[in-house]
Amino acid sequence: MTRVIQIFCLVILSSVIFTVPPVANADTHKKHVLVTGASTGIGRNLAETLARNGYRVYAGARKDQDIKALNAIKNITAVRLDVTRRDEIDAVVAMIRKKGTGLYGLVNNAGIGGRGSVVDTPIEDQTLIYDVNVEGVYRVTQAFAPLIIESKGRIATTGSIAGT
């Protein structure tokens, strides 16, 4: 499974780097990218791949142990970011503005999946899934769009058929 995720991340990164002219010519060492949901899986692998390729990565995570592990990786700055919490989103926007690094890329990757069919899933669980997978993308994109626009950057959103 890890190999599949690595290949997937490489394909995404390659398609962005080699098909979008401004990115292909970009000085990656000056580009900052935010990846939400960077604790595990595709988000973690993408954050590590971007960092290895010279990008400076803000890696969004919720748990202290994940933040600590991400901060140990070169070119990664872990940020506490729960996409359902506007205060955490606003704090990351403020931190990036204060650092003056700008934000060239945003990858909306945070997401959770359901554990059963519509018949078996309590409405409370589905409400949380929708809040993270749909409204979280809106919250994060709206908050970071001004930074992305300023840098003429890119926004990408991942999704899953297992989610909403």
Sequence and secondary structure as in RCSB ss.txt:
>XXXX:A:sequence
MTRVIQIFCLVILSSVIFTVPPVANADTHKKHVLVTGASTGIGRNLAETLARNGYRVYAGARKDQDIKALNAIKN
ITAVRLDVTRRDEIDAVVAMIRKKGTGLYGLVNNAGIGGRGSVVDTPIEDQTLIYDVNVEGVYRVTQAFAPLIIE
SKGRIATTGSIAGT
>XXXX:A:secstr
 HHHHHHHHHHHHHHHHHHSHHHHT  GGG EEEESS SSHHHHHHHHHHHHTT EEEEEESSHHHHHHHHTSTT
EEEEE  TT HHHHHHHHHHHHHHT    EEEE      SS TTTS HHHHHHHHIIIIIHHHHHHHHHHHHHHH
TT EEEE   TT  
